[in-house]
Amino acid sequence: MPPRPRLEDVAARARVSTATASLVLRGKPGPGAAAREAVLDAARTIGYRPDAAASLLARRRTQLLGVTMDVSNPFHAELLEEIQAAADARGYDVVVSPLTRTRDERRAVESLLDFRCEGLLLLGPSMTAAELAELGERQAVVAIGRRVTSPGVDVVRAADDVGVGLAVEHLAGLGHRQVVFVEGRPGPITTLRRQGYVRAMGRLPGVAAARTLAGGDTEADGVRGAERLRAELPTAVIAFNDRCALGLLDRLRRDGLDVPRDVSVVGYDDSPVARLATIDLTTVSQAPHAMAEAAVAAAVERLEGHRSEPADVVLEPHLVVRGTTAPPTDRT
């Protein structure tokens, strides 16, 4: 391939200094009309394009947003797609650092810092508040999906307690009185969703006392939750997330139970798999498009000096009713 035209080539062809050519191509005042026309004509003729990377480097900017994500989480994958689109629209690019069974969050963050990412978008971060605060002192950090009060850290999340409350109200409206919540792994997101469940159960008349089960984030956790439910089977179950709900569905059906005739099941996230006709899961949607837009906007505002105070964006979730919930049947 022929060498890429340089600024010096434009200046030589236009018979002006490199400094003059640079001023013209950056739209700065100074050069006269004749010099400006000559430079622009030379740039068009030889196909000169500014080197964006070099320009950013000169300004000590990379315009890279680093994203940590759990590769096994389908909701994270959907969020990532929306984040990339939002970053593209603002002239930023995205570097992804995955979390796997052999690669924890701290290592994923360190990789993004090695790539000189200016802002970090952490999907459902598990770092402590103190660790996030320390990171926020050095970088623009946005915690997505988790309530955080660390100074210097922006937050974009859905109102998880409200979302689970919507699920409880939906099931109670169908006539369910025994509704169990299968929790996620211990952490702030699980705590907030549990609080929403307990409050909703407490304010609805005729509903049995709140009952929670230890669970987790994966299909295997949902399977174990279903096994523990068999001793005292409720008429409805709310799972911490869609993956846990899928495990519940699988084990309940393998045990010969019909969903939703025998047990109604609700998930959380409205991940792509929940929308499949073979799954048809009633679930709570966190509005990933709005979440990604708000997260990228928060990072860019910080990086471009438009805001220094921490932002706390709370989005309203909504319930998506599908085929895994129905009125309870009489078991007598």
Summary of the structure (lengths in Angstrom):
residues: 332
radius of gyration: 26.2
end to end distance: 79.6
largest distance: 95.0
contacts: 1112
relative contact order: 0.11
helix: 45%
strand: 18%
